[in-house]
Amino acid sequence: MRLQHDPAVRAEHPGLAVGTLSATGITPAMPVDLEKFLARATRRLADGPESEFPEIQAWRRAFAKMGLKPTQYRCASESLLRRLRKEGTLPRIHPVIDLCNAVSVAYAIPVAVLDVAKISGSLVVRHARGDEKYVTFAGTVEHPNPGEVIFADEDGQAHARRWTNRQSGHSAVSATTSDVLIVSEGLHATAAEDVRLLIEAIAGELAAAGVQVTRP
């Protein structure tokens, strides 16, 4: 599975840092350790709300640059941190999703997890033309707005809308998922190092769970 960012997106966001890894052997019963990551995020939230984190502020600026109201459309890590602050925990969905959500809040950086079997060809993070298909978690089909940043495959399927705002139900992890692509992106000043550490943390936890991990 290959992922690349369109040069136009890179040019608009020169500070973008990206980390990816592929994992094979995912199961609904795989053991994962979440508490240390959730505890790290909770400690940080005790010092101030997620909206003050530089990682979140950088994505808010990016969303504003894309013409989106940052408090209406939040990046995935901000939404998770907000939920953790209000509810004290995160919902359990699937071990690999739960792990990536926990690491995401620990580092305050968005993490996407995509079922490789549902992706046609390679993925490109690019501006939408407007004719791509995006499947919601309810099963309805939307078309991204022209110019919106999306994760698009070779069949024109949009696997994420508004960049790091919301993934597609089409490639969401399910009980039958075995292979996933994990992507993390950051825009803040120390994003390159932080994204590297985040990917290392996920890779280490997956390897400990007996999952085969491949990094580019």
ABEGO torsion letter per residue (X at the ends): XBBBBBAAAAAABAABBBBBBBBBGBBAABBBBAAAAAAAAAAAAAAEBAAABAAAAAAAAAAAAAGBBAAABBBAAAAAAAAAAAAGBBBBABAAAAAAAAAAAAAGBBBBBBBAAABBEBBBBBBBAGABBBBBAAGBBBBBBBGBBBBBBAAGBBABBGGAABBBAAABBBAABABBBBBBBBABAAAAAAAAAAAAAAAAAAAAAGBBBBBX
